[in-house]
């Protein structure tokens, strides 16, 4: 496993875990409250991170290839 794949796998696993935890607590928040707004914004950022990590793994993108050469 190269460095880029390891980074994408770690990013994906951490982000999915945090998104699941956040999704568990969203129903208990009052609609329209500041906490709910922050939770929705955090979920949208996490969704973007999940898409990027999944695309990086799927397409074999290697932005950290220079670490493998060291």
N, C-alpha and C positions, 0 to 999 in steps of 0.2 A: 504494500500500500504506500503510495507516495504521499507527500506532505499535503498537497491540495485536497486529496480525497479525505485524509484524516481531519483536516480543518472543516471541510463541508459536512462530514458525518458528525463531528462534535457540535458544530453550529446547529445542525438539524435536530439532534437529540435534545440539546439544551432548550432550544426555542420551542419545540413541540411540548416538552415537559412544562415549561412556563405557561404556554398557551392553554394547556389542559387545566392547570391549577387556576389560572385566571378565569377560564370558562366555568369552573365549578362555583366561583364566588360571584359571578355577574348576576345570577338570578336573585341573590340576597341583597343586592343594592337597590336603593330607591331610584326609580326612573327619573331622569332629569337632574340628579344630584351631580356634584362636581366629581365625586369618586367614580360614578358610572361613566362620565365623559372621559375621564383619564383611562379607565379600563378599556373602553371602546377604542380609544386612540392607541393604546398599547397593543391591543389585539390586531389592529390594522398594521402596525409596524411589524409585529411578529409574523403576520401572514406574508408580508413582503419578504421577510428574511427566510421563511420556509420556502417560498417560490424560488428565491435566488439559490439557496442551498440545494434544492431538488434539481434545478436546472443545471447547476454546476456539476452535480454528480451524474446526471443523465447524459449531458453532452461532453463530459470529460474535460471540462475547462481546468486549466492548470495555471492559475495566477501566482502560485507559490513554488513554481518549478525551480527557481534559483536556489531554494533551500536544499533541494535534492542534489545539487551540484557541489555543495560544500563538503 
